[in-house]
Amino acid sequence: MKPIYLDYNATTPVDPRVADAMLPYLKDHFGNPSSSHEFGVITKQAVETAREQISKLLGCAPGEIIFTSSGSESNNFAIKGIAGARRDQGSHLITSSVEHPAVLEVCRYLEGRGFALTLLPVDAFGQVTPADVEQAITPETLLISVMHANNEVGTIQPIREISDIAHRHGVLVHSDCAQSIGKVPVDVNELGVDLLSVAGHKLYAPKGVGALYVRSGLNLEKLIHGAGHELNRRAGTENVLGIVGLGKAAELITNETAGAHARVKKLRDDLERNLLEHIPGIRINGHPEQRLPNTLSVSFPGMKANELLGKLTTVAASAGAACHNNDIKVSAVLKAMGVPLEFAMGTLRFSVGRFTTAEDIRRASDEIVAAVNNGKV
């Protein structure tokens, strides 16, 4: 039986239209974008077209987009870049307790090198309170980095409010938008951010490519040194194939209708309703309204996530806890939200996407219910 993919927050398949756009740059257009001959001119134009496609999606100028190898590199470049360029202006960073490791680990790295770090708490829904942000700011604060939407529970953060508070104090704001782009509107001006990270493989582009928005006039210390690629901000010959794919993926999202988002939300809601109707005592994690339309975090009390996943023979999902030799490691996100251990240890994340069908949801619902109820649907 065909497997059912409900792990779109982990990675997305490459959209066939993205693959078609990339193919000529795999087969025919191989030139180095830095070369002045025709082979290089063709690939240089492809890179600049992609830059325009991404800038249109995010509502910024093309020159504010830097291509990277991943969302993780974009996060590293944003945070380390500001910390290095502005070290003489302060040494305090603020982030949230529910960030992806690609942000948290960067901040902890800098903490180990003399920077002060404040981890903001979240409420039971996984949301940062803007008042806590303002209270955490000091005269030494350089940067606040808070993700737009959480990868595990889908909660959307009040980035605009955070940005307004930060800017009143002269503090810069970075947001990891890897999970939100393509699921909810993401516009740099509406969010009010100074830096924003993009991950290609979260939005139907290939792995190995990302982008970083850097507000015009903002200087970053280089993360990768070498020749003057990417507006002399990131050395390394551009990954033309991946960049073309990322640009096309951005164009597809820009042209998507509201109906596409509504369709995904209905699929998620149908799955949620089916599980609530047939499995008593489960808990839905994340904000009930300010949540990604495709994300469903469910806690099954008294169960172990990895064992439950093992029973799902055709459904692909992610666990919110890992259990090894009776040692239960609950995710930092669920801990920060205060989810009780009996629920946290049995948490699964289901995330639907562009290619999920109503039949997928029906079959997945039946299999999940049967697995939880010991084979009795």
N, C-alpha and C positions, 0 to 999 in steps of 0.2 A: 504494500500500500504506500502511496506517495507520502513522504514526510511533510509535516506542516510546520512552516517556519514562522515562529512567533518570537523572534529575537532581533527585531529590527534596530533596537537601541544598541545592540552589540556591534552590528555592522549591517549594511544594506547590500543587496545584490546590485551589480552594475546594470543600470537601465540599458536596454538594447539600443535606444537612441543615443545614449552616451557612448556606447561601444562603437556604433557606426561612425560617430564623429571622430573618434580616436583612430580608427583603422588606417586612414591615409598616412597618419604620422607614425604608425608602426611599420608600414610597408614602403611608402614612397618618400615622404618628407622627413628626412633624417638629419637635415643640416643643423649645425650649431647656431643658435640664435645670435651669437656674438660675431658670426662671420658676415662679411660685407657682400659676398656673392649671392647669387639667386637662391641657392640652397638655404643659406642662412636667413635671407630676407623673408622667405616663405614661413619659416618656423618662428621668426621674430614677430611677424604679423599675427600668427596664431596665438602666441603668448599674449600679445596686447589685446587681441579680441577677447580672450578669456578674462583678462583683467577688467575690461569694460563690462563683460557679462556679470561678473561678480560685483562690481561696483554698482551696477544698476539694481541688483538684488538687494544690496545692503544700503542703498541710498547715499553713496559717498562718491568721491572723485576717483578715477582710475589710478591716479598717482598715490593714493592712500592705501593701495593693496600691495602686499608683499607675498609672493608665493613661498611656501615652506614645504617640508616633507611630510607634515602631519599636524593634527591638532595639538599633539604634545609639544612639538617644536614651537608652534605658534605661542603656546602658553609660556614655555621657557623663554622665548625671545621677548615676549611682552614684559614679563615680571623681572627677569634678570636684566633686560635691556634698560628698564626704567631705574632699577636699583643701582646699576652701574653708572648710568648717565647722570643721576641726581644724588649720588651718595653725599655730596657736599651740602645738600639741602635737607637731609633727614635720613633716618635709618629705621623707620617703623612701617610695617606692612600689616594690612588687615585682610583677612579672608574669612570664609565661613567653614563651619565644622562638617559640612556635607559636600565639599568640593571633590572633584575627581582627583585621583593621585597625581595627575599631570599638572595640577595646580598646588595641591597640598605639599607634595614632595619638593617642589621648587621652592616654596616658601620655607620649608624646614631646612633645606639646603642653605638658604640665605641666613636663616636664624643661626645656623652653626657657624656662620662667618660674620657674626656681630650685629645682625639686624634683629630688632625686636619684632615679635609676631603676636598678633591678637587673633584668636579664633572666635568668631561670632557664634553664639548659640542659635538654635532654631526652635520653633514651637513644635507642637505635636504633629503639625502638618508638614514640617520640614521647611518652613519659611523663616527667613531672616526678618527681624523687626527693625524698621528704619531707625527708630529711636536708639537702638543698641549700636547702630553704626555711628550715629552722631556722638554718642557717649564714648565710643572707642577712639575717636580721632584725637590726636595730640599735635602739638606744633612740629613734631618730628615725622608725622605720617606722610609718606610719599605716594602710596598706591593702595587702592582697595580693589580686590579681585573677588568677584562673586559671580558664579555661573548664572546663566539666564534660566536654565531649566535643569532639574536634577535627572541624571541618567537612570537612577534606580526607581524612584517613585514618581517622577514626572512633575513635581511641584515647580511652579514658575515663580521666580523671585521678583520683588518690586524694584527692578533695576533703575527705572526712571527716578523713583524717589531717592534711591541710594545715590545716584549720580548728582541729583540736585543738592543733596546734603554735602556730598564730597566737594563739589565745586564751590559751594559757599565758603568752604575752608581752604580752598586752593589745592585740593587733593585730586589726583588723577584716578580714573576708574577703568578697569579692565573687566571684560566679561567673556567667559568661555561659552560660546554659543553652539558648540558641536551638536548638542542634542536638540536645540530649538529650531535651527534653520530648516525650513521645509515643512515644519509642523505647525508653527505659529509665525505671524509676521515678525521679521527682524529688520529693523531700520536703525542705523547708528545714531541718527538725529533724534528719533523718537525715544530711543533708550538713553541718549545723552552720554554715551560712553566715549572714552578716548582711545581705547584699544579693544579689539574684538577678535576672537579666534574661531577659525573655520576648520572642520575636518572633512575631507572629501568622502571617505567611506561611510559617513553617517548620512549622506544625502544622495546616494545612488551614483556616485563617482567612484573611481578605483581607490584602493589603499595606496599609501605612499605619497599622498599629495594633500596639502592644506593651504591655508592662507591666513594672513594677519592684517587686519585693518589697523592703521596707525594714523591718528588725526594729523592733518597737515600742520607742519611746524614743530611737531614733537620729535625729539631726538632720542634714539635708543643706542646703548652700547652694543656693538656687534656681538653676535653669538658665534658666527662662523666667519673667519677671516680668510681673505684670498683676493681674487680679482673683483672688479666692480659690478658684479651681476645684481639684478633686482634693484635698480636705482641706487647702486652702491651701498646696499643695506644688508644683503645676504649673499655671500660668495658661493659659487658652485654653478656649473652649467645647468640651466633650467631643465626640469623634467617635462619636456614639451608634451609627451604623450599624456601624462597625468594631468597637466595643466589644462590641456584641451578638454579632457574629460570633465574636470571640475567646472570649467567655464560652461560647457553644455549643460551639466547638471544644474548649475545656477540659473541658466536661461529657462530650463524646463520648470523650475520652481517659480520663477518670475511670471511665467505664462499660465500657471495652474489657476484653475477657478476655485471659488469658495466651495463648490460642490465636492471637490476632491478631498478637502479637509473634513467636510461633513461626513463623507462616506467612511473615512478612516475612524472618525469618532463613533459612528454608529456601530461599526464592527467591534470596537473596544467595549462600548456600552452593552452590546449584545452578549459578549463573553462575560462581562461583569455580572449582568443580570442572571445569566444561566447558572453561574457558580453560586451566587447568593441564593437562588431559588432551590438549588439541589444539595447544597452543602451547608449545614447549620454551623453557626459559630465562627465563620471566617471573618477576617478583618481586611478592609481595603485601606492601604496606606497612601499617603499623599493628600494634597489639598483636594476637596471634593469638586471645586470649580476651577481654581487657578492651577490647572494641571495639563500636561501635554495630552492632546486628544488621542494619542495612540498608545499610551502607557497604562498598564494595570499591574500594580504591586499587590499581591494577595498573600496574607498570612494564614496558614492552615494550622491551628493550634494542636499541639501534641504530636506533630510530625517533624521529621527531619527533611530539610530541603533536598539534600543530595539523594536520599532514598526515594523521595517522591519523584524526582527527575528520572531516576532509574526505572520507575514504573511507566513513565510516559514513552512508549516505544516509537511513536510517530510524531510527537510534539516536541519541537525545539524551543526551549525557554532558558532562563537564567535563574540561579539560586541567589537568595539574599543572605545565606549563611553556608559555611562549609564545615562539615563534621568529619573529624579524623580521630579514630580510636577514642570515641566518647568525648573528644575535645571539640567544643562547638565554637566556631569563630563567626560571630555575627558581624555584618557589615557596619562600618563606621556611621553610615547614614542612618540606619535603623537605630543604632545606639544613641546618636545625637537627637533623634526624634523621641526617644524614650519608649520605644516599642518594647513591651514586656518580653522576656526571654522565651516564654512558652509560645509566643506568636512569632518572634523574630527568627527562631531556629527553623521554622517551617515556612519561610517566605520565598515565593517565586515571583519573578517578573516576567510578564507577558507583554510583548510590544508588537503591534501590528504595523503594516506598511502598505506601500503602493500596490503590491501584488497579492495581498491577502484577499481572500474571497469569503463570501457568506458561508459557503460550504466548508471552507477551512475552519471557520468559527464553530459551526455546528459539530463537525467531527472532533475538534479539539475539546469543546465543552463536554462532549460525551466521554472522551477518554480521560479527561481530568477528573470528572465526577466519579467515574468507575475506579480510577486509581486511588482516590481519597476514600471511597466507600468500599474498599476491598473487593472491587469487581462488580459491585451491585449498583447499577445506574438508577 
